[in-house]
Amino acid sequence: MNIGRSKIIAIVTGFISIAICIAYLLLITIFDFRTFLNDQLSNFT
């Protein structure tokens, strides 16, 4: 029983860490795109 429970906890922890990683990459991509967009708008005017 403990082996099964610890395996489930390890899988859930892995999914949580992957979700945090993907969310971090999406946030970095969005903020980087906003910086690029702001630079383009600044050069336009």
C-alpha atoms as an extended CHARMM CRD file, in Angstrom:
* protein
*
        45  EXT
         1         1  MET       CA              0.0000000000        0.0000000000        0.0000000000  PROA      1               0.0000000000
         2         2  ASN       CA              2.7840000000        2.4620000000        0.8550000000  PROA      2               0.0000000000
         3         3  ILE       CA              4.6020000000        1.6760000000       -2.3870000000  PROA      3               0.0000000000
         4         4  GLY       CA              1.4970000000        2.4880000000       -4.4450000000  PROA      4               0.0000000000
         5         5  ARG       CA              0.7900000000        5.6590000000       -2.4970000000  PROA      5               0.0000000000
         6         6  SER       CA              4.3560000000        6.9420000000       -2.7960000000  PROA      6               0.0000000000
         7         7  LYS       CA              4.2890000000        6.2110000000       -6.5270000000  PROA      7               0.0000000000
         8         8  ILE       CA              1.0670000000        8.2190000000       -6.9200000000  PROA      8               0.0000000000
         9         9  ILE       CA              2.5650000000       11.1010000000       -4.9280000000  PROA      9               0.0000000000
        10        10  ALA       CA              5.6670000000       11.0280000000       -7.1530000000  PROA      10              0.0000000000
        11        11  ILE       CA              3.5520000000       11.1240000000      -10.3290000000  PROA      11              0.0000000000
        12        12  VAL       CA              1.3800000000       13.9740000000       -9.0180000000  PROA      12              0.0000000000
        13        13  THR       CA              4.4760000000       15.9320000000       -7.9740000000  PROA      13              0.0000000000
        14        14  GLY       CA              5.9650000000       15.3790000000      -11.4320000000  PROA      14              0.0000000000
        15        15  PHE       CA              2.8220000000       16.6920000000      -13.1220000000  PROA      15              0.0000000000
        16        16  ILE       CA              2.7720000000       19.7270000000      -10.8220000000  PROA      16              0.0000000000
        17        17  SER       CA              6.4050000000       20.5280000000      -11.6070000000  PROA      17              0.0000000000
        18        18  ILE       CA              5.7850000000       20.1620000000      -15.3520000000  PROA      18              0.0000000000
        19        19  ALA       CA              2.7280000000       22.4440000000      -15.0840000000  PROA      19              0.0000000000
        20        20  ILE       CA              4.7740000000       25.0730000000      -13.2140000000  PROA      20              0.0000000000
        21        21  CYS       CA              7.5060000000       24.8250000000      -15.8620000000  PROA      21              0.0000000000
        22        22  ILE       CA              5.0490000000       25.2920000000      -18.7340000000  PROA      22              0.0000000000
        23        23  ALA       CA              3.3530000000       28.2200000000      -16.9700000000  PROA      23              0.0000000000
        24        24  TYR       CA              6.7610000000       29.8440000000      -16.3950000000  PROA      24              0.0000000000
        25        25  LEU       CA              7.7310000000       29.4350000000      -20.0430000000  PROA      25              0.0000000000
        26        26  LEU       CA              4.4050000000       30.9100000000      -21.1760000000  PROA      26              0.0000000000
        27        27  LEU       CA              4.8130000000       33.9120000000      -18.8680000000  PROA      27              0.0000000000
        28        28  ILE       CA              8.3640000000       34.5310000000      -20.0790000000  PROA      28              0.0000000000
        29        29  THR       CA              7.1950000000       34.2720000000      -23.7030000000  PROA      29              0.0000000000
        30        30  ILE       CA              4.3340000000       36.7250000000      -23.1180000000  PROA      30              0.0000000000
        31        31  PHE       CA              6.5170000000       39.2660000000      -21.3140000000  PROA      31              0.0000000000
        32        32  ASP       CA              9.2580000000       38.9440000000      -23.9360000000  PROA      32              0.0000000000
        33        33  PHE       CA              6.7170000000       39.5110000000      -26.7160000000  PROA      33              0.0000000000
        34        34  ARG       CA              5.3540000000       42.5580000000      -24.8800000000  PROA      34              0.0000000000
        35        35  THR       CA              8.8660000000       43.9940000000      -24.6300000000  PROA      35              0.0000000000
        36        36  PHE       CA              9.4100000000       43.3640000000      -28.3520000000  PROA      36              0.0000000000
        37        37  LEU       CA              6.0440000000       44.9680000000      -29.1540000000  PROA      37              0.0000000000
        38        38  ASN       CA              6.7860000000       48.0060000000      -26.9850000000  PROA      38              0.0000000000
        39        39  ASP       CA             10.1690000000       48.4410000000      -28.6770000000  PROA      39              0.0000000000
        40        40  GLN       CA              8.5270000000       48.2890000000      -32.1080000000  PROA      40              0.0000000000
        41        41  LEU       CA              5.8890000000       50.8500000000      -31.0850000000  PROA      41              0.0000000000
        42        42  SER       CA              8.5600000000       53.1270000000      -29.6250000000  PROA      42              0.0000000000
        43        43  ASN       CA             10.5460000000       52.9950000000      -32.8590000000  PROA      43              0.0000000000
        44        44  PHE       CA              7.4040000000       53.6420000000      -34.8970000000  PROA      44              0.0000000000
        45        45  THR       CA              6.6580000000       57.0260000000      -33.3440000000  PROA      45              0.0000000000
